[in-house]
Amino acid sequence: MLPVLLELKVKFKIKLMKNVILGSTLAIMLGIAPFAFATENGEIRREDRREDRKEDRQEDRKNSSSITLDATQMACIKTAVGKREDSLVAGHDAYALAIKNAYTARKTALMSAWDLTDKTARRSAVKSADQAFRTSAKSARSTWNTARKASWKTFETDRKACLPTNSSSSVSSSDTGSSSVDATL
């Protein structure tokens, strides 16, 4: 009885493997990729939504390029861009200085901690130095993010003021490409 059951089990596995191979081959021949389908509950996958947003941005850029700006408007936008970039540089300089000061303070605190001979006091001092560093770094990042967002918000306001009132919506995305890059610093 046991050999018969084993034989049936092997036959079933072979048949199952043939069906999987046949289905995969058919999907490849028809050009159907498994990742192109929606999920079981009908939602579109994240990759598809990302592609849709990318296409929308490209379409916005095509539409915005059809608007012509006069020399005064271009000079105004140029001034707004310069103001934004100067503000971002100043904000990042402040961030870099705050991080440098945090590292310097941590070094000083750790050097003092390693002068202690009591193991418990030394551990406490090292822990305190690390906690002070984390707090300083978090504060520096928060200040940088606030400055960065304010720079871009001011730029958006200044740029919109440079454009004619009927075209500001179609040109609104023409110089926002690096705002997400600034967020990763």
Summary of the structure (lengths in Angstrom):
residues: 185
radius of gyration: 30.0
end to end distance: 69.0
largest distance: 92.9
contacts: 426
relative contact order: 0.09
helix: 79%
strand: 0%
